[in-house]
């Protein structure tokens, strides 16, 4: 099943984000390589793909896991959470409607 993982940054997270970004992205690449990552990315603090000093306000990840508990366990190990970039993380089941999931397109 799919799960959404939404991380909410602390104020002024830009410098700390930069310090642990490599570790955060490396974990996402493992999900991608295993075929479990649907989409992932940050939420810019301003209406720009390159927010500069404004930084980010959080991130969204949608990925496949065996269970809600597995998704929560994975999220709990995120370097952004462990180092204090995220002030909180919400993990919820996610139902993809559009575009239609591949198994429904056949």
Biopython code that builds the backbone (N, CA, C, O; Angstrom):
import numpy as np
from Bio.PDB.StructureBuilder import StructureBuilder

atoms = [
    (1, "UNK", "N", (0.843, -1.172, 0.000)),
    (1, "UNK", "CA", (0.000, 0.000, 0.000)),
    (1, "UNK", "C", (0.890, 1.238, 0.000)),
    (1, "UNK", "O", (2.050, 1.195, 0.411)),
    (2, "UNK", "N", (0.315, 2.338, -0.471)),
    (2, "UNK", "CA", (1.029, 3.608, -0.463)),
    (2, "UNK", "C", (0.801, 4.348, 0.850)),
    (2, "UNK", "O", (-0.243, 4.220, 1.490)),
    (3, "UNK", "N", (1.820, 5.131, 1.231)),
    (3, "UNK", "CA", (1.744, 5.954, 2.441)),
    (3, "UNK", "C", (2.337, 7.322, 2.135)),
    (3, "UNK", "O", (3.317, 7.439, 1.398)),
    (4, "UNK", "N", (1.729, 8.353, 2.711)),
    (4, "UNK", "CA", (2.301, 9.691, 2.604)),
    (4, "UNK", "C", (3.065, 9.974, 3.885)),
    (4, "UNK", "O", (2.601, 9.692, 4.989)),
    (5, "UNK", "N", (4.238, 10.535, 3.706)),
    (5, "UNK", "CA", (5.085, 10.939, 4.825)),
    (5, "UNK", "C", (5.330, 12.431, 4.646)),
    (5, "UNK", "O", (5.979, 12.854, 3.690)),
    (6, "UNK", "N", (4.807, 13.217, 5.571)),
    (6, "UNK", "CA", (4.930, 14.661, 5.479)),
    (6, "UNK", "C", (5.744, 15.147, 6.666)),
    (6, "UNK", "O", (5.350, 14.985, 7.822)),
    (7, "UNK", "N", (6.884, 15.744, 6.357)),
    (7, "UNK", "CA", (7.742, 16.309, 7.391)),
    (7, "UNK", "C", (7.576, 17.816, 7.426)),
    (7, "UNK", "O", (7.479, 18.467, 6.385)),
    (8, "UNK", "N", (7.543, 18.363, 8.625)),
    (8, "UNK", "CA", (7.391, 19.801, 8.836)),
    (8, "UNK", "C", (8.675, 20.337, 9.456)),
    (8, "UNK", "O", (9.068, 19.915, 10.543)),
    (9, "UNK", "N", (9.323, 21.264, 8.767)),
    (9, "UNK", "CA", (10.592, 21.814, 9.239)),
    (9, "UNK", "C", (10.429, 22.727, 10.448)),
    (9, "UNK", "O", (9.381, 23.336, 10.662)),
    (10, "UNK", "N", (11.502, 22.800, 11.229)),
    (10, "UNK", "CA", (11.616, 23.820, 12.262)),
    (10, "UNK", "C", (11.891, 25.151, 11.558)),
    (10, "UNK", "O", (12.224, 25.167, 10.373)),
    (11, "UNK", "N", (11.757, 26.250, 12.272)),
    (11, "UNK", "CA", (12.105, 27.556, 11.719)),
    (11, "UNK", "C", (13.599, 27.572, 11.375)),
    (11, "UNK", "O", (14.412, 26.962, 12.069)),
    (12, "UNK", "N", (13.940, 28.266, 10.312)),
    (12, "UNK", "CA", (15.342, 28.466, 9.922)),
    (12, "UNK", "C", (16.121, 27.149, 9.794)),
    (12, "UNK", "O", (17.212, 27.004, 10.345)),
    (13, "UNK", "N", (15.551, 26.216, 9.074)),
    (13, "UNK", "CA", (16.147, 24.880, 8.936)),
    (13, "UNK", "C", (17.186, 24.770, 7.825)),
    (13, "UNK", "O", (17.831, 23.731, 7.686)),
    (14, "UNK", "N", (17.354, 25.816, 7.041)),
    (14, "UNK", "CA", (18.158, 25.736, 5.819)),
    (14, "UNK", "C", (19.575, 25.196, 6.053)),
    (14, "UNK", "O", (20.005, 24.293, 5.337)),
    (15, "UNK", "N", (20.298, 25.722, 7.024)),
    (15, "UNK", "CA", (21.677, 25.290, 7.256)),
    (15, "UNK", "C", (21.745, 23.836, 7.711)),
    (15, "UNK", "O", (22.579, 23.068, 7.229)),
    (16, "UNK", "N", (20.879, 23.464, 8.624)),
    (16, "UNK", "CA", (20.866, 22.083, 9.105)),
    (16, "UNK", "C", (20.437, 21.128, 7.995)),
    (16, "UNK", "O", (20.989, 20.034, 7.874)),
    (17, "UNK", "N", (19.457, 21.530, 7.183)),
    (17, "UNK", "CA", (19.043, 20.727, 6.029)),
    (17, "UNK", "C", (20.228, 20.422, 5.132)),
    (17, "UNK", "O", (20.436, 19.281, 4.720)),
    (18, "UNK", "N", (20.995, 21.450, 4.838)),
    (18, "UNK", "CA", (22.147, 21.298, 3.938)),
    (18, "UNK", "C", (23.165, 20.312, 4.508)),
    (18, "UNK", "O", (23.789, 19.565, 3.754)),
    (19, "UNK", "N", (23.336, 20.301, 5.815)),
    (19, "UNK", "CA", (24.314, 19.424, 6.445)),
    (19, "UNK", "C", (23.957, 17.939, 6.315)),
    (19, "UNK", "O", (24.851, 17.099, 6.209)),
    (20, "UNK", "N", (22.671, 17.609, 6.323)),
    (20, "UNK", "CA", (22.265, 16.195, 6.313)),
    (20, "UNK", "C", (21.517, 15.792, 5.041)),
    (20, "UNK", "O", (21.017, 14.671, 4.948)),
    (21, "UNK", "N", (21.437, 16.687, 4.075)),
    (21, "UNK", "CA", (20.686, 16.404, 2.844)),
    (21, "UNK", "C", (21.187, 15.135, 2.150)),
    (21, "UNK", "O", (20.384, 14.321, 1.693)),
    (22, "UNK", "N", (22.488, 14.965, 2.070)),
    (22, "UNK", "CA", (23.040, 13.797, 1.384)),
    (22, "UNK", "C", (22.517, 12.490, 1.988)),
    (22, "UNK", "O", (22.151, 11.569, 1.257)),
    (23, "UNK", "N", (22.483, 12.411, 3.313)),
    (23, "UNK", "CA", (21.985, 11.205, 3.988)),
    (23, "UNK", "C", (20.491, 11.008, 3.720)),
    (23, "UNK", "O", (20.039, 9.889, 3.478)),
    (24, "UNK", "N", (19.738, 12.092, 3.764)),
    (24, "UNK", "CA", (18.295, 12.040, 3.516)),
    (24, "UNK", "C", (18.020, 11.535, 2.090)),
    (24, "UNK", "O", (17.200, 10.640, 1.887)),
    (25, "UNK", "N", (18.707, 12.114, 1.124)),
    (25, "UNK", "CA", (18.499, 11.736, -0.284)),
    (25, "UNK", "C", (18.969, 10.307, -0.539)),
    (25, "UNK", "O", (18.355, 9.593, -1.331)),
    (26, "UNK", "N", (20.041, 9.881, 0.114)),
    (26, "UNK", "CA", (20.538, 8.505, -0.061)),
    (26, "UNK", "C", (19.473, 7.495, 0.336)),
    (26, "UNK", "O", (19.309, 6.480, -0.341)),
    (27, "UNK", "N", (18.747, 7.749, 1.415)),
    (27, "UNK", "CA", (17.673, 6.831, 1.835)),
    (27, "UNK", "C", (16.547, 6.813, 0.806)),
    (27, "UNK", "O", (15.973, 5.763, 0.520)),
    (28, "UNK", "N", (16.237, 7.978, 0.258)),
    (28, "UNK", "CA", (15.192, 8.041, -0.771)),
    (28, "UNK", "C", (15.609, 7.278, -2.023)),
    (28, "UNK", "O", (14.777, 6.637, -2.666)),
    (29, "UNK", "N", (16.885, 7.344, -2.370)),
    (29, "UNK", "CA", (17.372, 6.621, -3.547)),
    (29, "UNK", "C", (17.246, 5.110, -3.360)),
    (29, "UNK", "O", (16.983, 4.391, -4.324)),
    (30, "UNK", "N", (17.428, 4.627, -2.148)),
    (30, "UNK", "CA", (17.242, 3.199, -1.871)),
    (30, "UNK", "C", (15.789, 2.816, -2.126)),
    (30, "UNK", "O", (15.514, 1.778, -2.728)),
    (31, "UNK", "N", (14.855, 3.658, -1.665)),
    (31, "UNK", "CA", (13.423, 3.406, -1.937)),
    (31, "UNK", "C", (13.156, 3.409, -3.438)),
    (31, "UNK", "O", (12.427, 2.560, -3.952)),
    (32, "UNK", "N", (13.752, 4.370, -4.132)),
    (32, "UNK", "CA", (13.551, 4.472, -5.578)),
    (32, "UNK", "C", (14.087, 3.237, -6.298)),
    (32, "UNK", "O", (13.413, 2.669, -7.158)),
    (33, "UNK", "N", (15.295, 2.828, -5.943)),
    (33, "UNK", "CA", (15.921, 1.676, -6.593)),
    (33, "UNK", "C", (15.157, 0.384, -6.339)),
    (33, "UNK", "O", (15.208, -0.538, -7.153)),
    (34, "UNK", "N", (14.449, 0.312, -5.214)),
    (34, "UNK", "CA", (13.670, -0.893, -4.905)),
    (34, "UNK", "C", (12.278, -0.846, -5.540)),
    (34, "UNK", "O", (11.501, -1.791, -5.407)),
    (35, "UNK", "N", (11.963, 0.259, -6.233)),
    (35, "UNK", "CA", (10.664, 0.400, -6.882)),
    (35, "UNK", "C", (9.554, 0.834, -5.948)),
    (35, "UNK", "O", (8.379, 0.725, -6.297)),
    (36, "UNK", "N", (9.900, 1.323, -4.764)),
    (36, "UNK", "CA", (8.884, 1.693, -3.778)),
    (36, "UNK", "C", (8.573, 3.186, -3.710)),
    (36, "UNK", "O", (7.546, 3.575, -3.152)),
    (37, "UNK", "N", (9.430, 4.014, -4.260)),
    (37, "UNK", "CA", (9.203, 5.461, -4.200)),
    (37, "UNK", "C", (8.306, 5.921, -5.341)),
    (37, "UNK", "O", (8.573, 5.625, -6.506)),
    (38, "UNK", "N", (7.249, 6.642, -5.008)),
    (38, "UNK", "CA", (6.363, 7.217, -6.026)),
    (38, "UNK", "C", (6.809, 8.635, -6.342)),
    (38, "UNK", "O", (6.987, 8.989, -7.508)),
    (39, "UNK", "N", (6.991, 9.449, -5.302)),
    (39, "UNK", "CA", (7.408, 10.839, -5.482)),
    (39, "UNK", "C", (7.949, 11.358, -4.155)),
    (39, "UNK", "O", (7.530, 10.920, -3.083)),
    (40, "UNK", "N", (8.881, 12.293, -4.245)),
    (40, "UNK", "CA", (9.429, 12.913, -3.037)),
    (40, "UNK", "C", (9.979, 14.285, -3.380)),
    (40, "UNK", "O", (10.498, 14.505, -4.474)),
    (41, "UNK", "N", (9.860, 15.200, -2.440)),
    (41, "UNK", "CA", (10.434, 16.518, -2.641)),
    (41, "UNK", "C", (10.076, 17.460, -1.519)),
    (41, "UNK", "O", (9.193, 17.181, -0.708)),
    (42, "UNK", "N", (10.782, 18.597, -1.483)),
    (42, "UNK", "CA", (10.559, 19.579, -0.434)),
    (42, "UNK", "C", (9.471, 20.585, -0.800)),
    (42, "UNK", "O", (9.060, 20.704, -1.955)),
    (43, "UNK", "N", (9.022, 21.302, 0.229)),
    (43, "UNK", "CA", (8.083, 22.404, 0.060)),
    (43, "UNK", "C", (8.849, 23.715, 0.230)),
    (43, "UNK", "O", (9.201, 24.075, 1.354)),
    (44, "UNK", "N", (9.115, 24.440, -0.868)),
    (44, "UNK", "CA", (9.798, 25.721, -0.729)),
    (44, "UNK", "C", (8.977, 26.703, 0.113)),
    (44, "UNK", "O", (7.747, 26.692, 0.085)),
    (45, "UNK", "N", (9.683, 27.542, 0.854)),
    (45, "UNK", "CA", (9.023, 28.515, 1.722)),
    (45, "UNK", "C", (8.392, 29.659, 0.931)),
    (45, "UNK", "O", (7.520, 30.364, 1.439)),
    (46, "UNK", "N", (8.833, 29.839, -0.310)),
    (46, "UNK", "CA", (8.255, 30.866, -1.186)),
    (46, "UNK", "C", (7.881, 30.217, -2.513)),
    (46, "UNK", "O", (8.239, 29.068, -2.771)),
    (47, "UNK", "N", (7.177, 30.941, -3.333)),
    (47, "UNK", "CA", (6.690, 30.425, -4.614)),
    (47, "UNK", "C", (7.810, 30.402, -5.653)),
    (47, "UNK", "O", (7.819, 31.183, -6.604)),
    (48, "UNK", "N", (8.758, 29.475, -5.440)),
    (48, "UNK", "CA", (9.911, 29.366, -6.326)),
    (48, "UNK", "C", (10.545, 27.994, -6.152)),
    (48, "UNK", "O", (10.611, 27.473, -5.039)),
    (49, "UNK", "N", (11.011, 27.408, -7.257)),
    (49, "UNK", "CA", (11.752, 26.153, -7.162)),
    (49, "UNK", "C", (13.123, 26.360, -6.537)),
    (49, "UNK", "O", (13.724, 25.409, -6.037)),
    (50, "UNK", "N", (13.621, 27.582, -6.561)),
    (50, "UNK", "CA", (14.917, 27.928, -5.976)),
    (50, "UNK", "C", (14.684, 29.020, -4.934)),
    (50, "UNK", "O", (14.893, 30.197, -5.230)),
    (51, "UNK", "N", (14.257, 28.662, -3.723)),
    (51, "UNK", "CA", (13.885, 29.666, -2.732)),
    (51, "UNK", "C", (15.049, 30.378, -2.048)),
    (51, "UNK", "O", (14.831, 31.307, -1.270)),
    (52, "UNK", "N", (16.281, 29.956, -2.328)),
    (52, "UNK", "CA", (17.434, 30.619, -1.729)),
    (52, "UNK", "C", (17.361, 30.622, -0.215)),
    (52, "UNK", "O", (17.068, 29.598, 0.402)),
    (53, "UNK", "N", (17.629, 31.772, 0.380)),
    (53, "UNK", "CA", (17.690, 31.905, 1.833)),
    (53, "UNK", "C", (16.344, 31.666, 2.514)),
    (53, "UNK", "O", (16.299, 31.422, 3.720)),
    (54, "UNK", "N", (15.240, 31.733, 1.750)),
    (54, "UNK", "CA", (13.914, 31.472, 2.334)),
    (54, "UNK", "C", (13.804, 30.019, 2.783)),
    (54, "UNK", "O", (13.073, 29.709, 3.724)),
    (55, "UNK", "N", (14.535, 29.125, 2.105)),
    (55, "UNK", "CA", (14.572, 27.722, 2.503)),
    (55, "UNK", "C", (13.306, 26.945, 2.222)),
    (55, "UNK", "O", (12.541, 27.258, 1.310)),
    (56, "UNK", "N", (13.110, 25.928, 3.028)),
    (56, "UNK", "CA", (11.993, 25.000, 2.872)),
    (56, "UNK", "C", (11.155, 24.973, 4.148)),
    (56, "UNK", "O", (11.619, 25.334, 5.229)),
    (57, "UNK", "N", (9.920, 24.538, 3.988)),
    (57, "UNK", "CA", (9.042, 24.415, 5.157)),
    (57, "UNK", "C", (8.766, 22.963, 5.514)),
    (57, "UNK", "O", (8.157, 22.681, 6.546)),
    (58, "UNK", "N", (9.206, 22.049, 4.677)),
    (58, "UNK", "CA", (8.974, 20.639, 4.921)),
    (58, "UNK", "C", (9.187, 19.827, 3.663)),
    (58, "UNK", "O", (9.750, 20.310, 2.681)),
    (59, "UNK", "N", (8.731, 18.588, 3.705)),
    (59, "UNK", "CA", (8.891, 17.658, 2.582)),
    (59, "UNK", "C", (7.709, 16.708, 2.514)),
    (59, "UNK", "O", (7.021, 16.465, 3.506)),
    (60, "UNK", "N", (7.490, 16.177, 1.316)),
    (60, "UNK", "CA", (6.452, 15.174, 1.112)),
    (60, "UNK", "C", (7.082, 13.968, 0.414)),
    (60, "UNK", "O", (7.820, 14.108, -0.561)),
    (61, "UNK", "N", (6.774, 12.794, 0.935)),
    (61, "UNK", "CA", (7.221, 11.539, 0.334)),
    (61, "UNK", "C", (5.989, 10.652, 0.200)),
    (61, "UNK", "O", (5.211, 10.516, 1.144)),
    (62, "UNK", "N", (5.815, 10.060, -0.952)),
    (62, "UNK", "CA", (4.785, 9.047, -1.129)),
    (62, "UNK", "C", (5.506, 7.793, -1.611)),
    (62, "UNK", "O", (6.192, 7.801, -2.633)),
    (63, "UNK", "N", (5.333, 6.710, -0.845)),
    (63, "UNK", "CA", (6.062, 5.478, -1.137)),
    (63, "UNK", "C", (5.254, 4.263, -0.719)),
    (63, "UNK", "O", (4.312, 4.355, 0.069)),
    (64, "UNK", "N", (5.650, 3.119, -1.270)),
    (64, "UNK", "CA", (5.013, 1.842, -0.946)),
    (64, "UNK", "C", (5.730, 1.200, 0.237)),
    (64, "UNK", "O", (6.959, 1.137, 0.283)),
    (65, "UNK", "N", (4.940, 0.729, 1.183)),
    (65, "UNK", "CA", (5.450, -0.034, 2.317)),
    (65, "UNK", "C", (4.484, -1.187, 2.555)),
    (65, "UNK", "O", (3.357, -1.163, 2.061)),
    (66, "UNK", "N", (4.916, -2.195, 3.305)),
    (66, "UNK", "CA", (4.063, -3.348, 3.600)),
    (66, "UNK", "C", (2.939, -2.997, 4.556)),
    (66, "UNK", "O", (1.862, -3.593, 4.503)),
    (67, "UNK", "N", (3.191, -2.013, 5.445)),
    (67, "UNK", "CA", (2.192, -1.660, 6.443)),
    (67, "UNK", "C", (2.431, -0.243, 6.939)),
    (67, "UNK", "O", (3.486, 0.344, 6.700)),
    (68, "UNK", "N", (1.441, 0.294, 7.629)),
    (68, "UNK", "CA", (1.576, 1.608, 8.242)),
    (68, "UNK", "C", (2.718, 1.604, 9.252)),
    (68, "UNK", "O", (3.481, 2.567, 9.333)),
    (69, "UNK", "N", (2.837, 0.535, 10.016)),
    (69, "UNK", "CA", (3.934, 0.444, 10.977)),
    (69, "UNK", "C", (5.294, 0.490, 10.288)),
    (69, "UNK", "O", (6.216, 1.142, 10.777)),
    (70, "UNK", "N", (5.423, -0.204, 9.149)),
    (70, "UNK", "CA", (6.682, -0.173, 8.399)),
    (70, "UNK", "C", (6.988, 1.237, 7.901)),
    (70, "UNK", "O", (8.134, 1.684, 7.958)),
    (71, "UNK", "N", (5.973, 1.931, 7.416)),
    (71, "UNK", "CA", (6.163, 3.305, 6.938)),
    (71, "UNK", "C", (6.585, 4.218, 8.084)),
    (71, "UNK", "O", (7.465, 5.064, 7.921)),
    (72, "UNK", "N", (5.955, 4.043, 9.242)),
    (72, "UNK", "CA", (6.317, 4.859, 10.413)),
    (72, "UNK", "C", (7.739, 4.567, 10.873)),
    (72, "UNK", "O", (8.481, 5.482, 11.231)),
    (73, "UNK", "N", (8.115, 3.301, 10.864)),
    (73, "UNK", "CA", (9.479, 2.933, 11.253)),
    (73, "UNK", "C", (10.494, 3.555, 10.309)),
    (73, "UNK", "O", (11.515, 4.083, 10.750)),
    (74, "UNK", "N", (10.216, 3.496, 9.003)),
    (74, "UNK", "CA", (11.126, 4.082, 8.023)),
    (74, "UNK", "C", (11.234, 5.589, 8.254)),
    (74, "UNK", "O", (12.336, 6.137, 8.266)),
    (75, "UNK", "N", (10.103, 6.256, 8.435)),
    (75, "UNK", "CA", (10.097, 7.708, 8.642)),
    (75, "UNK", "C", (10.847, 8.102, 9.910)),
    (75, "UNK", "O", (11.499, 9.146, 9.943)),
    (76, "UNK", "N", (10.763, 7.292, 10.940)),
    (76, "UNK", "CA", (11.410, 7.602, 12.214)),
    (76, "UNK", "C", (12.934, 7.600, 12.105)),
    (76, "UNK", "O", (13.617, 8.176, 12.952)),
    (77, "UNK", "N", (13.466, 6.959, 11.073)),
    (77, "UNK", "CA", (14.916, 6.890, 10.886)),
    (77, "UNK", "C", (15.438, 7.960, 9.931)),
    (77, "UNK", "O", (16.629, 7.975, 9.618)),
    (78, "UNK", "N", (14.571, 8.849, 9.467)),
    (78, "UNK", "CA", (15.004, 9.873, 8.519)),
    (78, "UNK", "C", (16.004, 10.820, 9.183)),
    (78, "UNK", "O", (15.753, 11.315, 10.282)),
    (79, "UNK", "N", (17.139, 11.075, 8.519)),
    (79, "UNK", "CA", (18.130, 11.998, 9.080)),
    (79, "UNK", "C", (17.563, 13.393, 9.382)),
    (79, "UNK", "O", (18.006, 14.046, 10.327)),
    (80, "UNK", "N", (16.608, 13.841, 8.604)),
    (80, "UNK", "CA", (16.020, 15.154, 8.885)),
    (80, "UNK", "C", (15.273, 15.148, 10.217)),
    (80, "UNK", "O", (15.294, 16.149, 10.934)),
    (81, "UNK", "N", (14.624, 14.060, 10.556)),
    (81, "UNK", "CA", (13.929, 13.967, 11.838)),
    (81, "UNK", "C", (14.941, 13.787, 12.974)),
    (81, "UNK", "O", (14.845, 14.436, 14.016)),
    (82, "UNK", "N", (15.897, 12.906, 12.756)),
    (82, "UNK", "CA", (16.854, 12.594, 13.813)),
    (82, "UNK", "C", (17.765, 13.769, 14.169)),
    (82, "UNK", "O", (18.236, 13.860, 15.302)),
    (83, "UNK", "N", (18.017, 14.668, 13.217)),
    (83, "UNK", "CA", (18.905, 15.806, 13.494)),
    (83, "UNK", "C", (18.155, 17.094, 13.801)),
    (83, "UNK", "O", (18.778, 18.125, 14.054)),
    (84, "UNK", "N", (16.832, 17.051, 13.784)),
    (84, "UNK", "CA", (16.068, 18.234, 14.168)),
    (84, "UNK", "C", (15.661, 19.164, 13.048)),
    (84, "UNK", "O", (15.182, 20.266, 13.317)),
    (85, "UNK", "N", (15.836, 18.753, 11.780)),
    (85, "UNK", "CA", (15.319, 19.556, 10.667)),
    (85, "UNK", "C", (13.793, 19.551, 10.730)),
    (85, "UNK", "O", (13.154, 20.596, 10.609)),
    (86, "UNK", "N", (13.221, 18.369, 10.920)),
    (86, "UNK", "CA", (11.769, 18.241, 11.046)),
    (86, "UNK", "C", (11.365, 18.426, 12.503)),
    (86, "UNK", "O", (11.987, 17.867, 13.407)),
    (87, "UNK", "N", (10.318, 19.217, 12.720)),
    (87, "UNK", "CA", (9.757, 19.353, 14.072)),
    (87, "UNK", "C", (8.721, 18.278, 14.316)),
    (87, "UNK", "O", (8.459, 17.902, 15.458)),
    (88, "UNK", "N", (8.115, 17.770, 13.206)),
    (88, "UNK", "CA", (7.189, 16.643, 13.311)),
    (88, "UNK", "C", (7.037, 15.989, 11.949)),
    (88, "UNK", "O", (7.316, 16.590, 10.912)),
    (89, "UNK", "N", (6.586, 14.742, 11.982)),
    (89, "UNK", "CA", (6.345, 13.972, 10.757)),
    (89, "UNK", "C", (4.998, 13.273, 10.906)),
    (89, "UNK", "O", (4.699, 12.680, 11.942)),
    (90, "UNK", "N", (4.196, 13.356, 9.852)),
    (90, "UNK", "CA", (2.909, 12.643, 9.815)),
    (90, "UNK", "C", (2.989, 11.559, 8.762)),
    (90, "UNK", "O", (3.415, 11.805, 7.634)),
    (91, "UNK", "N", (2.576, 10.352, 9.135)),
    (91, "UNK", "CA", (2.557, 9.215, 8.215)),
    (91, "UNK", "C", (1.126, 8.712, 8.145)),
    (91, "UNK", "O", (0.519, 8.393, 9.168)),
    (92, "UNK", "N", (0.587, 8.642, 6.922)),
    (92, "UNK", "CA", (-0.808, 8.226, 6.729)),
    (92, "UNK", "C", (-0.913, 7.326, 5.505)),
    (92, "UNK", "O", (-0.122, 7.447, 4.570)),
    (93, "UNK", "N", (-1.891, 6.423, 5.510)),
    (93, "UNK", "CA", (-2.177, 5.675, 4.282)),
    (93, "UNK", "C", (-2.562, 6.657, 3.171)),
    (93, "UNK", "O", (-3.161, 7.701, 3.428)),
    (94, "UNK", "N", (-2.210, 6.306, 1.948)),
    (94, "UNK", "CA", (-2.481, 7.176, 0.798)),
    (94, "UNK", "C", (-3.099, 6.331, -0.312)),
    (94, "UNK", "O", (-2.570, 5.277, -0.665)),
    (95, "UNK", "N", (-4.205, 6.791, -0.852)),
    (95, "UNK", "CA", (-4.858, 6.088, -1.958)),
    (95, "UNK", "C", (-4.678, 6.906, -3.232)),
    (95, "UNK", "O", (-5.203, 8.013, -3.353)),
    (96, "UNK", "N", (-3.933, 6.348, -4.177)),
    (96, "UNK", "CA", (-3.726, 7.026, -5.453)),
    (96, "UNK", "C", (-4.962, 6.846, -6.330)),
    (96, "UNK", "O", (-5.428, 5.727, -6.545)),
    (97, "UNK", "N", (-5.478, 7.951, -6.827)),
    (97, "UNK", "CA", (-6.626, 7.925, -7.731)),
    (97, "UNK", "C", (-6.178, 8.300, -9.149)),
    (97, "UNK", "O", (-6.494, 7.594, -10.106)),
    (98, "UNK", "N", (-5.446, 9.406, -9.281)),
    (98, "UNK", "CA", (-4.956, 9.862, -10.578)),
    (98, "UNK", "C", (-3.499, 10.267, -10.459)),
    (98, "UNK", "O", (-3.100, 10.821, -9.435)),
    (99, "UNK", "N", (-2.713, 10.011, -11.459)),
    (99, "UNK", "CA", (-3.049, 9.120, -12.556)),
    (99, "UNK", "C", (-3.326, 7.715, -12.026)),
    (99, "UNK", "O", (-2.839, 7.326, -10.964)),
    (100, "UNK", "N", (-4.105, 6.980, -12.775)),
    (100, "UNK", "CA", (-4.489, 5.641, -12.338)),
    (100, "UNK", "C", (-3.241, 4.795, -12.088)),
    (100, "UNK", "O", (-2.317, 4.789, -12.901)),
    (101, "UNK", "N", (-3.221, 4.088, -10.970)),
    (101, "UNK", "CA", (-2.075, 3.204, -10.704)),
    (101, "UNK", "C", (-1.894, 2.198, -11.840)),
    (101, "UNK", "O", (-2.863, 1.800, -12.487)),
    (102, "UNK", "N", (-0.658, 1.795, -12.071)),
    (102, "UNK", "CA", (-0.336, 0.897, -13.185)),
    (102, "UNK", "C", (-1.165, -0.365, -13.198)),
    (102, "UNK", "O", (-1.563, -0.827, -14.267)),
    (103, "UNK", "N", (-1.442, -0.949, -12.009)),
    (103, "UNK", "CA", (-2.210, -2.203, -11.983)),
    (103, "UNK", "C", (-3.640, -2.016, -12.463)),
    (103, "UNK", "O", (-4.293, -2.983, -12.856)),
    (104, "UNK", "N", (-4.142, -0.760, -12.433)),
    (104, "UNK", "CA", (-5.507, -0.504, -12.912)),
    (104, "UNK", "C", (-5.542, -0.102, -14.371)),
    (104, "UNK", "O", (-6.622, -0.015, -14.954)),
    (105, "UNK", "N", (-4.381, 0.146, -14.987)),
    (105, "UNK", "CA", (-4.330, 0.606, -16.375)),
    (105, "UNK", "C", (-4.390, -0.536, -17.380)),
    (105, "UNK", "O", (-4.591, -0.289, -18.569)),
    (106, "UNK", "N", (-4.222, -1.765, -16.942)),
    (106, "UNK", "CA", (-4.216, -2.907, -17.871)),
    (106, "UNK", "C", (-5.568, -3.222, -18.436)),
    (106, "UNK", "O", (-5.705, -4.155, -19.227)),
]
sb = StructureBuilder()
sb.init_structure("model")
sb.init_model(0)
sb.init_chain("A")
sb.init_seg("    ")
for serial, (resi, resn, name, xyz) in enumerate(atoms, 1):
    if name == "N":
        sb.init_residue(resn, " ", resi, " ")
    sb.init_atom(name, np.array(xyz, "f"), 0.0, 1.0, " ", f" {name:<3s}", serial, name[0])
structure = sb.get_structure()
